[in-house]
Amino acid sequence: MINSTRRWLRRNQTNFAVGLGVLGAGYLAGQYALSKIAEARQRMSEDRVAKENLRRRFQQNQEDCTITVLALLPTATENVLEAWPVEHITQDLQQKKAERLGRSAGTLDASSPIPSSGPSSATDDDGRSLASFQSGSYVHTSQMAASDSVTAEAAPPRPTRSKAQLWNDLKITSITRAFTLLYTLSLLTLLTRIQLNLLGRRNYLASVVSMASHSPQDPTIGLENLDDDSVEQTYGNDFETNRKFLTFSWWLLHRGWREVTDKVETAVKTVFGPLNPREDLPLEKLSALILEVRRKVEGATAEERRTHKWLPYLLPPRNQEELVLRESGMLKSPSKSQPTTIPSPPSSPTAESPSSSSSAASSAAPLRRLLDETADLIDSPPFTQILTLLLDTTFSHLTDHEIRTDAYRLPDPGRMPRVQEIPDLDSNLAKAKLAAILAVVTKQAHAIGNGVPNKYAQAIEGVKELEAFAAVIYSSQFEFEALGDARTELAKEPPGRTEAVAGKEGAGVIGAATDMFENVWGKVTGS
């Protein structure tokens, strides 16, 4: 029995060896496949987490942009309201009306003839117009303080103007003020989006490089090194650089809006100057007049709008950059030793340069890079396209919603029911007095700058192309900055670890970011 078993084993030992080899190879192949599947699952999970983290950061950044705009807008609004005191002109008109009524009452007491119907109708029109201004507008607190101080100091009275001159000044001032605030709101929104998305992108890249510089397999506990901020300095993620960069919105809030209002005033005088406040304006004609003002400000043709330079309104020239930092409180006092402009980052360090100047140049390099990139974005064609869309939205809200409902007494198209028994075919033929329209415009100037909630800011948030523009800024130059500068930062690491970091952490996150934002842009534009 034993001998037969041995003989059988000898005869089939080759088969047993082949079978065991096949089983071993199958086991190894299965284990290899399972490891690859687990690695693919882990990589997909990491990509999903990276995309979700990037999406969360981006959405939070856009919410911060909205909050920042609403926080900065009252500063520009106060400056605009002080420059265009519509309420003072309204008070002068009311005073003239009171004087005219006093004289007419004295005349009636002296003699009994009944006045003619013509002057009374004109007086009634003026009274209704002034009443609409009185009920549709209010005096800003800064204007109240200014008027109180003028009264207390017994300042000389303003030069007397006729009623016609006052109405003409009221017409130009109210329209110019409201349009200036619309332009300021749109420009401030775009500038804030550019600034915060540039900083958000750089902060994200700095965090990626910082995490990639520490191996996840390293069991040692690493303490945060507050002195070694080379990564933050490379990406402009230090606190002082961010503060100085955000401070440059001061230029638009205190200087840039003045250049905007000069252009708007010239256009308003040309378009609305010949109109009489008692004139009846159809809604369609009013829209055409507003569009004509915009053409004179932004450009009559697509080529003129594309080549229009908005940079002088948003950022100061280089010889006034120190002025902005000083006026905003970033620089305590001017010094001759300080440069009047922020130096450009040097192309290559020189051994002959002193250590002090090298340190100053390196500290100013991130800020200079941020300002240059902001200027490039403002001068780019997409900026003009998005600005045009924002202005279309804000002006449309003013005309098609506020003026339409308050001055023309027409239903709001956004709240009209889908099915109407009697269609309103003559909405564009409805007419309203220019004086009534001016009253609505005067009231809306305060709503644009100080409205809570701000309907114009909400309308801007509904422009999908704005989010796409922000996504392009947030994801632009990811590959250049993360793969270029990250290799420089990680050059001190061992070769194997550096390649792993650049290949796994950098490329994975950058690929996720690029895919995400390309999808956002395609979804918004429909391309």
Backbone hydrogen bonds, N-H to C=O, Kabsch-Sander energy under -0.5 kcal/mol:
donor,donor_aa,acceptor,acceptor_aa,energy
5,T,1,M,-1.8
6,R,2,I,-2.3
7,R,3,N,-2.6
8,W,4,S,-2.3
9,L,5,T,-2.3
10,R,6,R,-2.6
11,R,7,R,-2.4
12,N,8,W,-1.6
13,Q,10,R,-0.8
16,F,12,N,-2.5
17,A,13,Q,-2.3
18,V,14,T,-2.5
19,G,15,N,-2.7
20,L,16,F,-2.9
21,G,17,A,-2.4
22,V,18,V,-2.7
23,L,19,G,-2.7
24,G,20,L,-2.7
25,A,21,G,-2.7
26,G,22,V,-2.6
27,Y,23,L,-2.5
28,L,24,G,-2.6
29,A,25,A,-2.8
30,G,26,G,-2.6
31,Q,27,Y,-2.6
32,Y,28,L,-2.5
33,A,29,A,-2.6
34,L,30,G,-2.9
35,S,31,Q,-2.3
36,K,32,Y,-2.2
37,I,33,A,-2.6
38,A,34,L,-2.6
39,E,35,S,-2.5
40,A,36,K,-2.7
41,R,37,I,-2.6
42,Q,38,A,-2.5
43,R,39,E,-2.6
44,M,40,A,-2.7
45,S,41,R,-2.6
46,E,42,Q,-2.7
47,D,43,R,-2.6
48,R,44,M,-2.4
49,V,45,S,-2.5
50,A,46,E,-2.7
51,K,47,D,-2.8
52,E,48,R,-2.5
53,N,49,V,-2.6
54,L,50,A,-2.5
55,R,51,K,-2.9
56,R,52,E,-2.5
57,R,53,N,-2.4
58,F,54,L,-2.4
59,Q,55,R,-2.7
60,Q,56,R,-2.4
61,N,57,R,-2.1
62,Q,58,F,-2.0
63,E,59,Q,-1.9
64,D,60,Q,-2.1
65,C,61,N,-1.8
66,T,62,Q,-1.9
67,I,63,E,-2.2
68,T,64,D,-2.5
69,V,65,C,-2.4
70,L,66,T,-2.1
71,A,67,I,-1.5
72,L,68,T,-2.1
73,L,69,V,-2.4
75,T,72,L,-1.1
76,A,72,L,-1.1
77,T,73,L,-2.5
78,E,74,P,-2.4
79,N,75,T,-1.6
80,V,76,A,-2.4
81,L,77,T,-2.8
82,E,78,E,-1.9
83,A,79,N,-1.7
84,W,80,V,-1.8
86,V,84,W,-2.0
89,I,85,P,-1.2
90,T,86,V,-2.2
91,Q,87,E,-2.1
92,D,88,H,-2.0
93,L,89,I,-2.2
94,Q,90,T,-2.4
95,Q,91,Q,-2.3
96,K,92,D,-2.4
97,K,93,L,-2.2
98,A,94,Q,-2.4
99,E,95,Q,-2.4
100,R,96,K,-2.4
101,L,97,K,-2.6
102,G,98,A,-2.2
103,R,99,E,-2.3
104,S,100,R,-2.4
105,A,101,L,-2.3
106,G,102,G,-2.0
107,T,103,R,-2.1
108,L,104,S,-2.2
109,D,105,A,-1.8
110,A,106,G,-1.6
111,S,107,T,-2.3
120,S,116,S,-1.1
121,S,117,S,-2.2
122,A,118,G,-2.0
123,T,119,P,-2.8
124,D,120,S,-2.6
125,D,121,S,-2.3
126,D,122,A,-2.5
127,G,123,T,-2.5
128,R,124,D,-2.6
129,S,125,D,-2.4
130,L,126,D,-2.8
131,A,127,G,-2.4
132,S,128,R,-2.1
133,F,129,S,-1.9
134,Q,130,L,-2.6
135,S,131,A,-2.2
136,G,132,S,-1.8
137,S,133,F,-1.0
144,M,140,H,-2.2
145,A,141,T,-2.5
146,A,142,S,-2.2
147,S,143,Q,-2.7
148,D,144,M,-2.4
149,S,145,A,-2.3
150,V,146,A,-2.3
151,T,147,S,-2.3
152,A,148,D,-2.5
153,E,149,S,-2.3
154,A,151,T,-0.9
155,A,150,V,-2.1
166,L,162,S,-2.4
167,W,163,K,-2.4
168,N,164,A,-2.2
169,D,165,Q,-2.7
170,L,166,L,-2.7
171,K,167,W,-2.3
172,I,168,N,-2.4
173,T,169,D,-2.8
174,S,170,L,-2.3
175,I,171,K,-1.7
176,T,172,I,-2.4
177,R,173,T,-2.3
178,A,174,S,-2.0
179,F,175,I,-2.5
180,T,176,T,-2.4
181,L,177,R,-1.9
182,L,178,A,-1.8
183,Y,179,F,-2.3
184,T,180,T,-2.7
185,L,181,L,-2.7
186,S,182,L,-2.1
187,L,183,Y,-2.6
188,L,184,T,-2.8
189,T,185,L,-2.1
190,L,186,S,-2.0
191,L,187,L,-2.7
192,T,188,L,-2.4
193,R,189,T,-2.1
194,I,190,L,-2.3
195,Q,191,L,-2.6
196,L,192,T,-2.6
197,N,193,R,-1.9
198,L,194,I,-2.1
199,L,195,Q,-2.3
200,G,196,L,-2.6
201,R,197,N,-2.3
202,R,198,L,-2.1
203,N,199,L,-2.7
204,Y,200,G,-2.1
205,L,201,R,-2.4
206,A,202,R,-2.4
207,S,203,N,-2.2
208,V,204,Y,-2.2
209,V,205,L,-2.6
210,S,206,A,-2.3
211,M,207,S,-2.4
212,A,208,V,-2.4
213,S,209,V,-1.4
214,H,211,M,-1.3
218,D,215,S,-1.3
222,G,220,T,-0.6
226,L,224,E,-0.9
229,D,227,D,-1.4
233,Q,229,D,-2.7
234,T,230,S,-2.2
235,Y,231,V,-1.9
236,G,232,E,-0.7
236,G,233,Q,-0.5
237,N,232,E,-3.3
238,D,232,E,-0.6
242,N,238,D,-2.0
243,R,239,F,-2.4
244,K,240,E,-2.5
245,F,241,T,-2.4
246,L,242,N,-2.4
247,T,243,R,-1.5
248,F,244,K,-0.6
248,F,245,F,-1.1
249,S,246,L,-1.4
250,W,247,T,-2.3
251,W,248,F,-1.1
253,L,249,S,-1.8
254,H,250,W,-1.9
255,R,251,W,-2.6
256,G,251,W,-3.6
257,W,252,L,-1.6
258,R,255,R,-0.9
259,E,255,R,-1.0
260,V,256,G,-1.7
261,T,257,W,-2.9
262,D,258,R,-1.6
263,K,259,E,-1.6
264,V,260,V,-2.3
265,E,261,T,-2.6
266,T,262,D,-2.0
267,A,263,K,-2.0
268,V,264,V,-2.8
269,K,265,E,-2.5
270,T,266,T,-1.6
271,V,267,A,-2.2
272,F,268,V,-2.7
273,G,268,V,-0.7
273,G,269,K,-0.8
275,L,272,F,-1.1
279,E,276,N,-2.2
281,L,432,A,-2.8
283,L,430,A,-1.5
284,E,428,N,-1.5
286,L,282,P,-2.3
287,S,283,L,-2.2
288,A,284,E,-1.8
289,L,285,K,-2.4
290,I,286,L,-2.4
291,L,287,S,-2.2
292,E,288,A,-1.9
293,V,289,L,-1.9
294,R,290,I,-2.1
295,R,291,L,-2.0
296,K,292,E,-1.8
297,V,293,V,-1.6
298,E,294,R,-3.4
299,G,294,R,-0.6
299,G,295,R,-1.5
305,R,301,T,-2.2
306,R,302,A,-2.1
307,T,303,E,-2.0
308,H,304,E,-0.7
310,W,308,H,-0.7
313,Y,310,W,-0.9
314,L,310,W,-0.9
314,L,311,L,-1.0
315,L,311,L,-2.6
320,Q,317,P,-2.0
321,E,318,R,-1.1
322,E,340,T,-1.2
324,V,320,Q,-1.6
325,L,321,E,-2.0
326,R,322,E,-2.4
327,E,323,L,-3.0
328,S,324,V,-2.0
329,G,326,R,-1.1
330,M,325,L,-2.1
331,L,325,L,-1.5
338,Q,335,S,-0.8
353,S,350,T,-0.6
358,S,354,P,-1.9
359,S,355,S,-2.2
360,A,356,S,-2.2
361,A,357,S,-2.4
362,S,358,S,-2.3
363,S,359,S,-2.0
364,A,360,A,-1.7
365,A,361,A,-1.3
368,R,364,A,-2.6
369,R,365,A,-2.4
370,L,366,P,-2.2
371,L,367,L,-2.5
372,D,368,R,-2.4
373,E,369,R,-2.2
374,T,370,L,-2.3
375,A,371,L,-2.5
376,D,372,D,-2.2
377,L,373,E,-2.1
378,I,374,T,-2.3
379,D,375,A,-2.0
380,S,377,L,-0.8
383,F,380,S,-0.7
384,T,380,S,-1.1
385,Q,381,P,-2.1
386,I,382,P,-2.7
387,L,383,F,-2.6
388,T,384,T,-2.2
389,L,385,Q,-1.8
390,L,386,I,-2.3
391,L,387,L,-2.6
392,D,388,T,-2.4
393,T,389,L,-2.0
394,T,390,L,-2.5
395,F,391,L,-2.6
396,S,392,D,-1.8
397,H,393,T,-2.1
398,L,394,T,-2.1
399,T,395,F,-2.5
400,D,396,S,-2.7
401,H,397,H,-1.0
402,E,397,H,-1.9
403,I,398,L,-2.7
404,R,399,T,-1.1
405,T,401,H,-1.6
406,D,402,E,-2.6
407,A,403,I,-1.8
408,Y,403,I,-1.6
410,L,404,R,-2.3
415,R,412,D,-1.5
416,M,412,D,-0.6
420,Q,418,R,-0.5
425,L,423,P,-1.3
427,S,424,D,-0.5
430,A,427,S,-0.9
432,A,281,L,-1.3
434,L,279,E,-1.9
435,A,277,P,-2.1
437,I,433,K,-1.9
438,L,434,L,-2.6
439,A,435,A,-1.7
440,V,436,A,-1.6
441,V,437,I,-2.5
442,T,438,L,-2.5
443,K,439,A,-1.9
444,Q,440,V,-2.5
445,A,441,V,-1.5
446,H,442,T,-0.8
446,H,443,K,-0.6
447,A,443,K,-1.3
448,I,444,Q,-2.6
449,G,445,A,-1.6
450,N,446,H,-2.9
451,G,447,A,-1.2
455,K,453,P,-1.0
458,Q,454,N,-2.0
459,A,455,K,-2.1
460,I,456,Y,-2.0
461,E,457,A,-2.0
462,G,458,Q,-0.9
463,V,460,I,-1.9
464,K,462,G,-0.9
466,L,463,V,-1.0
467,E,463,V,-0.9
468,A,464,K,-1.8
469,F,465,E,-2.4
470,A,466,L,-2.2
471,A,467,E,-2.2
472,V,468,A,-2.2
473,I,469,F,-2.0
474,Y,470,A,-2.7
475,S,471,A,-1.7
476,S,472,V,-1.2
478,F,475,S,-1.2
481,E,477,Q,-2.4
482,A,478,F,-2.7
483,L,479,E,-1.6
484,G,479,E,-0.6
484,G,480,F,-1.1
485,D,480,F,-0.6
485,D,481,E,-1.3
486,A,481,E,-0.7
486,A,482,A,-0.7
487,R,483,L,-0.6
488,T,484,G,-1.2
489,E,485,D,-2.3
490,L,486,A,-2.3
491,A,488,T,-0.9
493,E,490,L,-1.5
498,T,494,P,-2.6
499,E,495,P,-2.3
500,A,496,G,-1.8
501,V,497,R,-2.5
502,A,498,T,-2.8
503,G,499,E,-2.4
504,K,500,A,-2.9
505,E,500,A,-0.7
505,E,501,V,-0.8
506,G,501,V,-2.3
507,A,502,A,-1.5
508,G,504,K,-1.1
509,V,505,E,-2.0
510,I,506,G,-2.8
511,G,507,A,-2.6
512,A,508,G,-2.1
513,A,509,V,-2.5
514,T,510,I,-3.0
515,D,511,G,-2.6
516,M,512,A,-2.2
517,F,513,A,-2.5
518,E,514,T,-2.2
519,N,515,D,-1.9
520,V,516,M,-2.1
521,W,517,F,-2.4
522,G,518,E,-2.4
523,K,519,N,-2.5
524,V,520,V,-2.3
525,T,521,W,-2.6
526,G,522,G,-1.4
